[in-house]
Amino acid sequence: MGHVSVSVLDNAPKLQKALADAGHGSRREIEAWITAGRVNVNGEPAHIGQRVGPDDKVRLNGRLVQLKFYHRLPRVVMYHKPEGEIVSRDDPQGRPSVFSRLPRLNNGRWISIGRLDFNSCGLLLFTNDGSLANRMMHPKYEIEREYAVRVLGEATPEVLARLRDGVQLEDGMAHFNLIVESGGEGANHWYKVALSEGRNREVRRMFEAVGLTVSRLMRVRYGPVMLPPRLKRGQALDLTPNEVEALMKLLPPEQQTRVNRQPPVSGASPPLGEEGFWFDNDE
């Protein structure tokens, strides 16, 4: 009798989840790699949904990878991104990357939870756990992000109502869950906005749709994590194990099948800790 893989056990994790949990990428990335034939299990091409266990030999791009089959608390890092850095490891233009500013990982790699535009700043979150990244980024979980936005000009009450109710963008309707004035001087006015999506440049495009130009955009919250005042521009800070555990409890449960969409995290639970951590995503 040949090798009998424990991956046939019903309680063994699926391959894409095991690889994501070990920090090799997001589930979406890994599923694409499996489809492309870049992953094999015990010398055979892998397939999406395949289950794996401790006795299985998993190779990614021909290299044997180590998977962990015990509960491991993810690592989560906050980074205060300045303008002028790109959220990518490779850039043909050679611009500075946020990944060069992060602490080193012994195993796996940092996964960005959402992105910020090159000219945007504020809170970025990174983790070595693909499942956690998925729970914070996937649209079905509706994790709310909050931004401080400076625009040239002032929005009338009618314009504010349009942004709350929804404006048409090229990729569909979009609206702010919250938009309130936050002061300003001269031609510049600040607004606090929140939304539960992370579409590309969505905040900027929404203001452009009503005739206003964003001159500065800063993310201040992602889900339940607030950008702490002590975290200066260009600095990274690990969440403590207690904060990571609190974050995971506040997030909606992972959805294995199609179910009704969960309500946003905000409004359901208070911020984390004395420093008011809240968590946020894409601009």
VOGU-3710 file (C-alpha; in Angstrom, 3 decimals, decimal comma):
1> mghvsvsvld> 0,000/0,000/0,000  1,363/3,416/-0,933  1,501/6,575/1,100  -1,814/7,310/2,818  -2,149/11,051/3,376  -3,816/12,358/6,492  -5,225/15,037/4,207  -8,207/12,769/3,609  -9,368/13,400/7,151  -12,401/15,635/7,255
11> napklqkala> -10,969/17,825/10,002  -7,682/18,520/8,202  -7,342/22,103/6,897  -7,729/22,925/3,239  -4,471/23,503/1,383  -5,076/27,164/0,603  -5,945/27,863/4,244  -2,903/25,994/5,567  -0,583/27,921/3,242  -2,258/31,222/4,110
21> daghgsrrei> -2,083/30,501/7,844  1,643/29,830/7,461  2,088/33,286/5,926  2,825/32,320/2,313  0,175/34,607/0,840  -3,509/35,447/0,858  -6,035/32,744/0,049  -6,902/34,426/-3,232  -3,245/34,476/-4,281  -2,722/30,862/-3,234
31> eawitagrvn> -5,826/29,656/-5,082  -4,444/31,296/-8,241  -1,083/29,585/-7,669  -2,799/26,213/-7,240  -4,762/26,720/-10,457  -1,546/27,683/-12,248  0,121/24,438/-11,127  2,652/26,090/-8,826  1,693/23,927/-5,821  1,985/20,164/-5,434
41> vngepahigq> 1,265/17,749/-2,602  3,262/14,526/-2,239  4,620/14,950/-5,760  1,206/15,408/-7,401  -0,401/18,644/-8,682  -2,574/20,187/-5,993  -6,212/21,182/-6,402  -8,278/23,857/-4,670  -10,054/22,497/-1,604  -7,556/19,661/-1,106
51> rvgpddkvrl> -6,961/18,886/2,563  -3,485/18,462/4,012  -1,997/17,255/7,282  1,359/16,955/9,057  2,484/13,939/6,972  1,915/15,657/3,621  4,818/17,142/1,668  3,722/20,459/0,181  5,876/22,289/-2,351  5,384/25,829/-3,623
61> ngrlvqlkfy> 7,290/26,645/-6,813  9,263/23,446/-6,246  10,362/24,369/-2,728  9,225/22,398/0,319  7,186/24,600/2,680  6,619/24,163/6,386  3,000/24,195/7,524  1,848/24,537/11,107  -1,032/22,433/12,393  -1,532/23,933/15,808
71> hrlprvvmyh> -3,155/27,101/17,030  -0,823/30,012/16,448  -1,609/33,574/17,407  -1,077/35,762/14,337  1,314/38,669/14,374  -0,204/42,051/13,488  1,757/45,250/12,897  0,523/48,821/12,600  2,496/51,126/10,307  2,076/54,890/9,958
81> kpegeivsrd> 2,562/55,344/6,223  3,825/58,727/5,029  3,055/60,083/1,574  5,572/58,982/-1,028  5,739/55,247/-0,267  4,213/52,454/-2,321  2,372/49,443/-0,882  4,188/46,923/-3,067  7,384/44,903/-2,877  8,346/45,571/-6,489
91> dpqgrpsvfs> 8,073/48,903/-8,272  9,535/49,526/-11,763  9,969/53,192/-10,835  12,059/52,318/-7,785  9,898/54,250/-5,334  10,298/53,579/-1,577  8,267/50,594/-0,331  6,440/50,291/2,963  7,703/46,702/3,201  11,276/47,914/3,705
101> rlprlnngrw> 10,174/49,630/6,919  8,592/46,590/8,585  10,207/44,356/11,224  11,682/41,066/10,028  9,743/37,811/10,063  11,467/34,512/10,809  8,946/32,565/8,711  6,421/33,502/6,053  5,961/37,047/4,819  4,047/40,197/5,659
111> isigrldfns> 0,610/40,477/4,049  -0,815/43,958/3,645  -4,359/44,304/4,971  -5,613/46,657/2,297  -3,573/49,346/0,601  -3,082/53,090/0,541  -2,348/55,179/-2,518  1,198/56,498/-3,089  0,029/60,014/-2,189  -2,054/58,935/0,821
121> cglllftndg> -0,899/58,456/4,400  -2,009/57,000/7,712  -2,735/53,603/9,183  -1,654/50,427/7,414  -1,999/46,978/8,964  0,142/43,945/8,181  -0,107/40,347/9,336  1,624/37,014/8,734  -1,763/35,224/8,735  -3,615/34,969/5,435
131> slanrmmhpk> -6,913/33,990/7,065  -6,897/37,054/9,299  -6,057/39,262/6,311  -8,991/37,753/4,410  -11,405/38,418/7,297  -10,380/42,078/7,345  -10,245/42,737/3,584  -12,964/40,670/1,913  -15,996/42,819/1,000  -18,457/40,316/2,495
141> yeiereyavr> -17,253/41,181/6,012  -17,901/44,934/5,502  -15,080/46,077/7,775  -15,335/49,860/8,133  -12,460/52,239/7,387  -12,251/55,861/8,523  -10,311/58,731/6,937  -9,471/62,377/7,549  -9,868/64,111/4,186  -8,823/67,631/3,182
151> vlgeatpevl> -10,519/68,999/0,091  -10,180/72,174/-1,924  -13,502/73,920/-1,552  -16,460/73,334/0,706  -19,240/70,805/0,337  -22,750/72,182/0,526  -25,384/70,341/2,598  -26,778/69,000/-0,682  -23,375/67,596/-1,680  -22,923/65,998/1,746
161> arlrdgvqle> -26,344/64,359/1,365  -25,355/62,991/-2,063  -22,177/61,459/-0,636  -24,184/59,799/2,159  -26,908/58,551/-0,170  -24,577/57,373/-2,933  -22,805/58,620/-6,041  -22,303/56,744/-9,291  -18,719/55,701/-10,053  -17,493/53,782/-13,092
171> dgmahfnliv> -17,455/50,579/-11,024  -20,834/51,068/-9,354  -22,570/53,094/-6,665  -20,618/54,187/-3,591  -21,574/55,982/-0,403  -20,092/57,058/2,905  -21,469/55,518/6,088  -20,417/58,759/7,771  -19,307/62,199/6,576  -18,968/65,162/8,938
181> esggeganhw> -17,165/68,492/8,687  -13,971/68,762/10,744  -12,921/72,385/10,276  -10,410/74,028/7,976  -8,947/77,354/6,948  -9,258/79,378/3,769  -10,081/77,282/0,721  -9,255/73,990/2,470  -11,865/72,069/4,443  -11,463/68,838/6,418
191> ykvalsegrn> -14,012/66,039/6,620  -14,177/62,808/8,578  -15,525/60,005/6,404  -16,122/56,283/6,887  -17,027/53,520/4,455  -17,156/49,724/4,424  -15,377/49,075/1,137  -11,807/49,184/-0,136  -12,186/49,868/-3,839  -9,254/51,489/-5,618
201> revrrmfeav> -9,022/55,239/-4,818  -12,675/55,140/-3,804  -12,615/58,095/-1,391  -10,879/60,367/-3,899  -13,191/59,286/-6,713  -16,305/59,940/-4,630  -15,279/63,531/-3,932  -14,305/64,003/-7,587  -17,787/62,798/-8,570  -19,320/65,787/-6,751
211> gltvsrlmrv> -16,779/68,287/-8,083  -14,345/68,432/-5,139  -10,605/67,705/-5,237  -8,914/65,828/-2,386  -5,607/67,472/-1,433  -4,786/65,189/1,490  -6,053/61,788/2,592  -5,158/60,084/5,853  -6,536/56,799/7,142  -7,121/56,954/10,883
221> rygpvmlppr> -8,987/53,712/11,545  -9,324/50,216/10,101  -12,172/48,173/11,611  -11,497/48,245/15,339  -7,922/49,698/15,157  -7,261/53,405/15,584  -4,002/55,043/14,514  -2,423/55,778/17,924  -0,982/59,303/18,410  2,316/57,858/19,638
231> lkrgqaldlt> 2,934/56,079/16,311  4,871/58,632/14,273  5,182/58,733/10,483  7,388/55,934/9,160  7,177/53,907/12,385  5,843/50,358/12,856  4,407/48,895/16,043  3,381/45,335/16,916  0,019/44,754/18,512  0,453/42,929/21,803
241> pnevealmkl> -0,853/39,346/22,060  -3,792/40,623/24,125  -4,621/43,200/21,444  -4,422/40,572/18,695  -6,762/38,286/20,630  -9,175/41,185/21,217  -9,084/42,063/17,518  -9,882/38,505/16,461  -12,839/38,400/18,846  -14,231/41,672/17,457
251> lppeqqtrvn> -14,061/40,566/13,830  -17,030/38,790/12,231  -16,650/34,983/12,237  -15,027/33,479/9,180  -17,632/32,504/6,605  -17,124/29,081/5,040  -20,304/29,193/2,965  -22,509/31,853/1,469  -24,472/33,531/4,249  -26,093/36,871/4,879
261> rqppvsgasp> -23,548/39,710/5,003  -22,399/40,676/8,476  -22,904/44,216/9,798  -19,840/46,441/10,095  -17,637/45,920/13,111  -18,026/49,533/14,163  -21,070/50,226/16,253  -21,021/46,679/17,612  -18,049/46,875/19,940  -15,975/49,572/21,658
271> plgeegfwfd> -12,409/50,390/20,589  -9,565/48,212/21,814  -7,644/49,288/24,891  -6,887/52,687/26,328  -5,235/53,954/23,167  -8,423/53,517/21,158  -7,220/51,054/18,522  -9,627/50,763/15,627  -8,857/48,995/12,301  -9,193/50,331/8,637
281> nde> -8,331/49,588/4,886  -8,138/50,880/1,329  -8,446/54,366/-0,004
//
